[in-house]
Amino acid sequence: MKVRSRKFNGRCGRHKAYNPAVDGLGGIRGACPRCQLLLEIWETSTRLNQLIRKFNPTLDDVDRPRPPEALALDPRQMTLIEWP
């Protein structure tokens, strides 16, 4: 099952400085519906991450796994440091 493959960069057009992670509910001015949606999206994504970590506590999704071929050195690549 693929769940977290979407990157979302959302801002309110009227309140561009509003950040739901920092400002929270108290930072919404004038009951702006777009700011409220941003807060709801942020709270839902936080809850989703908590549930995924509860389901699999060993999951480490902070660092992206690198493919194994990127770790190996290419034997065709010459080095300028080593002398024969």
N, CA, C and O atoms as a GROMACS GRO file, in nm:
protein
  336
    1MET      N    1   0.085  -0.117   0.000
    1MET     CA    2   0.000   0.000   0.000
    1MET      C    3   0.089   0.124   0.000
    1MET      O    4   0.180   0.134   0.083
    2LYS      N    5   0.065   0.215  -0.090
    2LYS     CA    6   0.143   0.337  -0.100
    2LYS      C    7   0.060   0.450  -0.043
    2LYS      O    8  -0.050   0.479  -0.092
    3VAL      N    9   0.112   0.517   0.062
    3VAL     CA   10   0.033   0.618   0.129
    3VAL      C   11   0.099   0.756   0.120
    3VAL      O   12   0.036   0.853   0.077
    4ARG      N   13   0.224   0.763   0.160
    4ARG     CA   14   0.286   0.895   0.173
    4ARG      C   15   0.379   0.924   0.055
    4ARG      O   16   0.501   0.925   0.071
    5SER      N   17   0.324   0.947  -0.059
    5SER     CA   18   0.405   0.977  -0.176
    5SER      C   19   0.378   1.117  -0.229
    5SER      O   20   0.426   1.152  -0.337
    6ARG      N   21   0.303   1.195  -0.158
    6ARG     CA   22   0.263   1.326  -0.205
    6ARG      C   23   0.332   1.436  -0.125
    6ARG      O   24   0.334   1.433  -0.002
    7LYS      N   25   0.388   1.532  -0.197
    7LYS     CA   26   0.447   1.649  -0.133
    7LYS      C   27   0.350   1.764  -0.151
    7LYS      O   28   0.298   1.786  -0.260
    8PHE      N   29   0.326   1.838  -0.044
    8PHE     CA   30   0.227   1.944  -0.048
    8PHE      C   31   0.289   2.073   0.004
    8PHE      O   32   0.332   2.080   0.119
    9ASN      N   33   0.293   2.173  -0.080
    9ASN     CA   34   0.338   2.306  -0.039
    9ASN      C   35   0.220   2.400  -0.054
    9ASN      O   36   0.196   2.453  -0.163
   10GLY      N   37   0.147   2.423   0.053
   10GLY     CA   38   0.029   2.506   0.046
   10GLY      C   39   0.045   2.633   0.129
   10GLY      O   40   0.104   2.631   0.237
   11ARG      N   41  -0.008   2.741   0.078
   11ARG     CA   42  -0.010   2.869   0.149
   11ARG      C   43  -0.145   2.934   0.125
   11ARG      O   44  -0.208   2.914   0.021
   12CYS      N   45  -0.187   3.011   0.221
   12CYS     CA   46  -0.309   3.089   0.205
   12CYS      C   47  -0.273   3.212   0.121
   12CYS      O   48  -0.172   3.277   0.146
   13GLY      N   49  -0.354   3.242   0.023
   13GLY     CA   50  -0.329   3.358  -0.062
   13GLY      C   51  -0.341   3.489   0.012
   13GLY      O   52  -0.276   3.587  -0.025
   14ARG      N   53  -0.422   3.492   0.114
   14ARG     CA   54  -0.444   3.616   0.190
   14ARG      C   55  -0.346   3.628   0.306
   14ARG      O   56  -0.302   3.738   0.338
   15HIS      N   57  -0.312   3.518   0.370
   15HIS     CA   58  -0.223   3.517   0.488
   15HIS      C   59  -0.101   3.431   0.457
   15HIS      O   60  -0.092   3.317   0.503
   16LYS      N   61  -0.010   3.484   0.380
   16LYS     CA   62   0.105   3.407   0.333
   16LYS      C   63   0.201   3.368   0.445
   16LYS      O   64   0.275   3.270   0.431
   17ALA      N   65   0.201   3.440   0.554
   17ALA     CA   66   0.294   3.411   0.664
   17ALA      C   67   0.240   3.306   0.760
   17ALA      O   68   0.311   3.265   0.851
   18TYR      N   69   0.116   3.261   0.741
   18TYR     CA   70   0.058   3.164   0.833
   18TYR      C   71   0.122   3.028   0.815
   18TYR      O   72   0.126   2.973   0.705
   19ASN      N   73   0.172   2.974   0.925
   19ASN     CA   74   0.232   2.841   0.927
   19ASN      C   75   0.160   2.760   1.033
   19ASN      O   76   0.174   2.790   1.152
   20PRO      N   77   0.083   2.658   0.996
   20PRO     CA   78   0.003   2.585   1.094
   20PRO      C   79   0.088   2.513   1.199
   20PRO      O   80   0.043   2.498   1.313
   21ALA      N   81   0.208   2.470   1.164
   21ALA     CA   82   0.293   2.401   1.261
   21ALA      C   83   0.342   2.495   1.370
   21ALA      O   84   0.363   2.453   1.484
   22VAL      N   85   0.359   2.621   1.338
   22VAL     CA   86   0.410   2.719   1.436
   22VAL      C   87   0.295   2.797   1.500
   22VAL      O   88   0.291   2.812   1.622
   23ASP      N   89   0.203   2.847   1.417
   23ASP     CA   90   0.099   2.936   1.466
   23ASP      C   91  -0.021   2.865   1.527
   23ASP      O   92  -0.083   2.916   1.620
   24GLY      N   93  -0.053   2.747   1.475
   24GLY     CA   94  -0.166   2.672   1.529
   24GLY      C   95  -0.299   2.740   1.503
   24GLY      O   96  -0.312   2.822   1.412
   25LEU      N   97  -0.397   2.704   1.583
   25LEU     CA   98  -0.533   2.757   1.567
   25LEU      C   99  -0.538   2.906   1.599
   25LEU      O  100  -0.614   2.980   1.536
   26GLY      N  101  -0.459   2.951   1.695
   26GLY     CA  102  -0.461   3.092   1.735
   26GLY      C  103  -0.404   3.186   1.631
   26GLY      O  104  -0.425   3.307   1.639
   27GLY      N  105  -0.333   3.133   1.533
   27GLY     CA  106  -0.275   3.218   1.430
   27GLY      C  107  -0.368   3.246   1.313
   27GLY      O  108  -0.333   3.324   1.224
   28ILE      N  109  -0.485   3.185   1.313
   28ILE     CA  110  -0.580   3.208   1.204
   28ILE      C  111  -0.651   3.340   1.228
   28ILE      O  112  -0.710   3.361   1.334
   29ARG      N  113  -0.644   3.428   1.129
   29ARG     CA  114  -0.705   3.561   1.142
   29ARG      C  115  -0.840   3.565   1.072
   29ARG      O  116  -0.854   3.523   0.957
   30GLY      N  117  -0.936   3.615   1.141
   30GLY     CA  118  -1.068   3.636   1.082
   30GLY      C  119  -1.138   3.510   1.037
   30GLY      O  120  -1.217   3.515   0.943
   31ALA      N  121  -1.111   3.399   1.099
   31ALA     CA  122  -1.173   3.270   1.066
   31ALA      C  123  -1.158   3.238   0.917
   31ALA      O  124  -1.253   3.195   0.852
   32CYS      N  125  -1.038   3.260   0.865
   32CYS     CA  126  -1.009   3.235   0.724
   32CYS      C  127  -1.027   3.086   0.693
   32CYS      O  128  -0.964   3.002   0.756
   33PRO      N  129  -1.113   3.054   0.596
   33PRO     CA  130  -1.138   2.911   0.566
   33PRO      C  131  -1.016   2.840   0.507
   33PRO      O  132  -0.996   2.722   0.532
   34ARG      N  133  -0.934   2.910   0.428
   34ARG     CA  134  -0.815   2.846   0.371
   34ARG      C  135  -0.711   2.818   0.479
   34ARG      O  136  -0.645   2.714   0.475
   35CYS      N  137  -0.694   2.908   0.574
   35CYS     CA  138  -0.601   2.883   0.685
   35CYS      C  139  -0.651   2.767   0.770
   35CYS      O  140  -0.571   2.687   0.820
   36GLN      N  141  -0.782   2.757   0.788
   36GLN     CA  142  -0.838   2.645   0.863
   36GLN      C  143  -0.815   2.513   0.791
   36GLN      O  144  -0.789   2.411   0.854
   37LEU      N  145  -0.824   2.514   0.658
   37LEU     CA  146  -0.795   2.393   0.581
   37LEU      C  147  -0.648   2.355   0.593
   37LEU      O  148  -0.616   2.237   0.605
   38LEU      N  149  -0.559   2.454   0.589
   38LEU     CA  150  -0.416   2.425   0.606
   38LEU      C  151  -0.389   2.362   0.742
   38LEU      O  152  -0.311   2.267   0.753
   39LEU      N  153  -0.454   2.413   0.845
   39LEU     CA  154  -0.438   2.357   0.980
   39LEU      C  155  -0.491   2.214   0.984
   39LEU      O  156  -0.428   2.127   1.045
   40GLU      N  157  -0.603   2.190   0.921
   40GLU     CA  158  -0.661   2.055   0.919
   40GLU      C  159  -0.571   1.958   0.843
   40GLU      O  160  -0.555   1.843   0.884
   41ILE      N  161  -0.513   2.002   0.732
   41ILE     CA  162  -0.421   1.918   0.655
   41ILE      C  163  -0.299   1.884   0.739
   41ILE      O  164  -0.256   1.769   0.743
   42TRP      N  165  -0.244   1.983   0.808
   42TRP     CA  166  -0.125   1.961   0.890
   42TRP      C  167  -0.156   1.865   1.006
   42TRP      O  168  -0.078   1.773   1.033
   43GLU      N  169  -0.269   1.885   1.074
   43GLU     CA  170  -0.306   1.797   1.186
   43GLU      C  171  -0.330   1.654   1.137
   43GLU      O  172  -0.291   1.558   1.204
   44THR      N  173  -0.392   1.639   1.021
   44THR     CA  174  -0.419   1.506   0.966
   44THR      C  175  -0.290   1.436   0.927
   44THR      O  176  -0.274   1.316   0.952
   45SER      N  177  -0.196   1.510   0.867
   45SER     CA  178  -0.069   1.447   0.829
   45SER      C  179   0.011   1.408   0.953
   45SER      O  180   0.078   1.304   0.953
   46THR      N  181   0.005   1.489   1.057
   46THR     CA  182   0.073   1.454   1.183
   46THR      C  183   0.012   1.329   1.244
   46THR      O  184   0.085   1.242   1.292
   47ARG      N  185  -0.119   1.318   1.241
   47ARG     CA  186  -0.188   1.201   1.294
   47ARG      C  187  -0.156   1.076   1.211
   47ARG      O  188  -0.138   0.968   1.266
   48LEU      N  189  -0.148   1.092   1.079
   48LEU     CA  190  -0.113   0.980   0.992
   48LEU      C  191   0.027   0.929   1.024
   48LEU      O  192   0.049   0.808   1.033
   49ASN      N  193   0.122   1.020   1.041
   49ASN     CA  194   0.259   0.980   1.076
   49ASN      C  195   0.263   0.907   1.210
   49ASN      O  196   0.336   0.809   1.225
   50GLN      N  197   0.185   0.952   1.307
   50GLN     CA  198   0.180   0.885   1.438
   50GLN      C  199   0.125   0.744   1.423
   50GLN      O  200   0.178   0.650   1.483
   51LEU      N  201   0.020   0.728   1.344
   51LEU     CA  202  -0.039   0.595   1.326
   51LEU      C  203   0.057   0.501   1.253
   51LEU      O  204   0.065   0.383   1.287
   52ILE      N  205   0.128   0.552   1.154
   52ILE     CA  206   0.224   0.468   1.082
   52ILE      C  207   0.336   0.424   1.175
   52ILE      O  208   0.377   0.308   1.172
   53ARG      N  209   0.386   0.515   1.258
   53ARG     CA  210   0.493   0.479   1.352
   53ARG      C  211   0.442   0.386   1.461
   53ARG      O  212   0.519   0.305   1.514
   54LYS      N  213   0.314   0.396   1.495
   54LYS     CA  214   0.256   0.304   1.592
   54LYS      C  215   0.243   0.164   1.532
   54LYS      O  216   0.263   0.064   1.601
   55PHE      N  217   0.208   0.157   1.405
   55PHE     CA  218   0.194   0.030   1.336
   55PHE      C  219   0.330  -0.037   1.318
   55PHE      O  220   0.342  -0.158   1.335
   56ASN      N  221   0.433   0.041   1.283
   56ASN     CA  222   0.568  -0.013   1.261
   56ASN      C  223   0.669   0.078   1.329
   56ASN      O  224   0.720   0.171   1.267
   57PRO      N  225   0.701   0.051   1.458
   57PRO     CA  226   0.793   0.139   1.531
   57PRO      C  227   0.935   0.138   1.476
   57PRO      O  228   1.011   0.231   1.503
   58THR      N  229   0.973   0.036   1.401
   58THR     CA  230   1.109   0.030   1.348
   58THR      C  231   1.126   0.109   1.219
   58THR      O  232   1.236   0.119   1.166
   59LEU      N  233   1.018   0.164   1.168
   59LEU     CA  234   1.024   0.240   1.044
   59LEU      C  235   1.102   0.368   1.064
   59LEU      O  236   1.069   0.447   1.152
   60ASP      N  237   1.205   0.388   0.983
   60ASP     CA  238   1.283   0.512   0.987
   60ASP      C  239   1.266   0.579   0.853
   60ASP      O  240   1.337   0.547   0.758
   61ASP      N  241   1.173   0.673   0.845
   61ASP     CA  242   1.144   0.738   0.718
   61ASP      C  243   1.202   0.878   0.709
   61ASP      O  244   1.168   0.954   0.618
   62VAL      N  245   1.290   0.913   0.803
   62VAL     CA  246   1.350   1.046   0.800
   62VAL      C  247   1.451   1.054   0.686
   62VAL      O  248   1.450   1.149   0.609
   63ASP      N  249   1.538   0.954   0.675
   63ASP     CA  250   1.636   0.950   0.567
   63ASP      C  251   1.582   0.863   0.454
   63ASP      O  252   1.531   0.754   0.476
   64ARG      N  253   1.595   0.914   0.334
   64ARG     CA  254   1.554   0.835   0.219
   64ARG      C  255   1.657   0.727   0.192
   64ARG      O  256   1.777   0.756   0.193
   65PRO      N  257   1.614   0.606   0.169
   65PRO     CA  258   1.712   0.500   0.139
   65PRO      C  259   1.776   0.524   0.003
   65PRO      O  260   1.708   0.556  -0.095
   66ARG      N  261   1.907   0.506   0.000
   66ARG     CA  262   1.979   0.522  -0.126
   66ARG      C  263   1.987   0.386  -0.195
   66ARG      O  264   1.999   0.283  -0.128
   67PRO      N  265   1.981   0.386  -0.325
   67PRO     CA  266   1.992   0.258  -0.396
   67PRO      C  267   2.132   0.201  -0.377
   67PRO      O  268   2.229   0.277  -0.367
   68PRO      N  269   2.145   0.068  -0.371
   68PRO     CA  270   2.275   0.006  -0.343
   68PRO      C  271   2.381   0.040  -0.448
   68PRO      O  272   2.499   0.047  -0.414
   69GLU      N  273   2.342   0.059  -0.573
   69GLU     CA  274   2.442   0.088  -0.675
   69GLU      C  275   2.504   0.227  -0.657
   69GLU      O  276   2.614   0.252  -0.706
   70ALA      N  277   2.434   0.318  -0.589
   70ALA     CA  278   2.489   0.451  -0.565
   70ALA      C  279   2.598   0.447  -0.458
   70ALA      O  280   2.682   0.536  -0.452
   71LEU      N  281   2.598   0.344  -0.375
   71LEU     CA  282   2.697   0.334  -0.269
   71LEU      C  283   2.830   0.276  -0.319
   71LEU      O  284   2.936   0.308  -0.265
   72ALA      N  285   2.824   0.192  -0.420
   72ALA     CA  286   2.945   0.126  -0.470
   72ALA      C  287   3.022   0.221  -0.562
   72ALA      O  288   2.963   0.300  -0.636
   73LEU      N  289   3.155   0.211  -0.555
   73LEU     CA  290   3.238   0.292  -0.642
   73LEU      C  291   3.246   0.227  -0.780
   73LEU      O  292   3.250   0.105  -0.792
   74ASP      N  293   3.249   0.308  -0.879
   74ASP     CA  294   3.260   0.259  -1.016
   74ASP      C  295   3.406   0.229  -1.044
   74ASP      O  296   3.490   0.319  -1.031
   75PRO      N  297   3.442   0.105  -1.082
   75PRO     CA  298   3.583   0.073  -1.106
   75PRO      C  299   3.640   0.148  -1.226
   75PRO      O  300   3.762   0.159  -1.239
   76ARG      N  301   3.555   0.198  -1.312
   76ARG     CA  302   3.603   0.273  -1.428
   76ARG      C  303   3.644   0.416  -1.391
   76ARG      O  304   3.714   0.483  -1.468
   77GLN      N  305   3.601   0.462  -1.275
   77GLN     CA  306   3.632   0.598  -1.231
   77GLN      C  307   3.776   0.604  -1.182
   77GLN      O  308   3.815   0.530  -1.092
   78MET      N  309   3.853   0.691  -1.240
   78MET     CA  310   3.992   0.706  -1.198
   78MET      C  311   3.998   0.803  -1.080
   78MET      O  312   3.917   0.895  -1.069
   79THR      N  313   4.092   0.780  -0.994
   79THR     CA  314   4.109   0.868  -0.880
   79THR      C  315   4.238   0.947  -0.898
   79THR      O  316   4.335   0.896  -0.952
   80LEU      N  317   4.239   1.070  -0.853
   80LEU     CA  318   4.356   1.155  -0.864
   80LEU      C  319   4.441   1.148  -0.737
   80LEU      O  320   4.553   1.199  -0.735
   81ILE      N  321   4.391   1.086  -0.633
   81ILE     CA  322   4.462   1.082  -0.506
   81ILE      C  323   4.555   0.962  -0.498
   81ILE      O  324   4.668   0.975  -0.453
   82GLU      N  325   4.510   0.847  -0.542
   82GLU     CA  326   4.590   0.725  -0.532
   82GLU      C  327   4.690   0.716  -0.646
   82GLU      O  328   4.659   0.747  -0.760
   83TRP      N  329   4.811   0.675  -0.613
   83TRP     CA  330   4.916   0.653  -0.713
   83TRP      C  331   4.940   0.503  -0.727
   83TRP      O  332   4.928   0.429  -0.630
   84PRO      N  333   4.971   0.459  -0.847
   84PRO     CA  334   4.994   0.314  -0.865
   84PRO      C  335   5.118   0.263  -0.798
   84PRO      O  336   5.148   0.144  -0.806
   0.00000   0.00000   0.00000
